[in-house]
Amino acid sequence: MRRVILDLLRCPRCRKGAVSPDADTAEVLFGPIHCVACHASFPVAEGIADLLVDRAAATGVQKGLEQSLVARSYERYVRPAVQLAVSGHCVDFGSELALYRSMLGKPDGPVLDLGCGTSLFGRKLAASPDMPPVVGLDVSKPMLEESMAQAREAGVMLDLVRAEAPFLPFLDHSLGAVLQTGSLHLIEDADRLFMEVGRALRPGGRYVASTYLPPALWGAALHRRAGLYPRGEEELRGGLTAAGLVCFERMLMPPFILVRAEKAETSRAARGY
């Protein structure tokens, strides 16, 4: 993990202090990192910082996403199969990438690939010469390991953090943008997540996310039992607005919905815009 990203991290235990390695190096591949406030220690292995704390056992869909076989086959088989089951067709990856890239604009700081999985989009963004550093965050260790293997094979520099949303282990105003492709519906407390995004974004930073629209009433209970929490436009708009994010936009591509919002510039916030 590059020091430029490590210096943005916040302790997930006390949620106050920054974290620091034992040695003052430009990159940390192995060894502990420590919170400067509560002195908690967290491991770094193969460049992946593990900031997961006090987690209950995974259930439902999330449990499946933490299996090694699923991680290794995710990009080639699992993701296309899910798209086909949900929408009846596979979405062109190049078109998806171009759309997300356009919605992100020109981030003024590191980009967080939230719920990155194997970092399918994060790797492409990190390979772009005009993109700031990209850091992927996911709770699934097998997904992160596959992400690191894919990034190294592609010759792409990608920093990875293991942590569990809705809480984000980043300092206030540290991120230039947050991209969340296809994982928002795995988060039960979206309102808390939106507050965390608003806290961690720099003024003018954008949040871009995709999810799927809620099913008919009779199917909602089944989705929740599987650990899935789809949301419609009004719920997303309300949650992002309550978190202080402005300029809400949405794009409907049933059954999917893409949203974009941004953190108000300091001057605009002061005027109450």
Buried (B, 14 or more C-beta within 10 A) or exposed (E): BBBBBBEBBBBBBEBEBBBBBEEEEEBBEEEEBBBEBEEBEBEBEEBBBBBBBEEEEBEBBBBBBBBEEBBBBBBEEBBBEBBEEEBEEEBEBEEBBEBBBEBBBEBBBBBBBBBBBBBBBBBBBBBEEEBBBBBBBBBBBBBBBBBBBBBEEEEBBBBBBBBBBBBBBBBEBBBBBBBBBBBBBBBEBBBBBBBBBBBBBBBBBBBBBBBBBBBEEEEBEEBEEBBBBBBEEEBBBBBBEEBBBBBBEEEEEEBBBBBBBBBBBEEBEEEEE
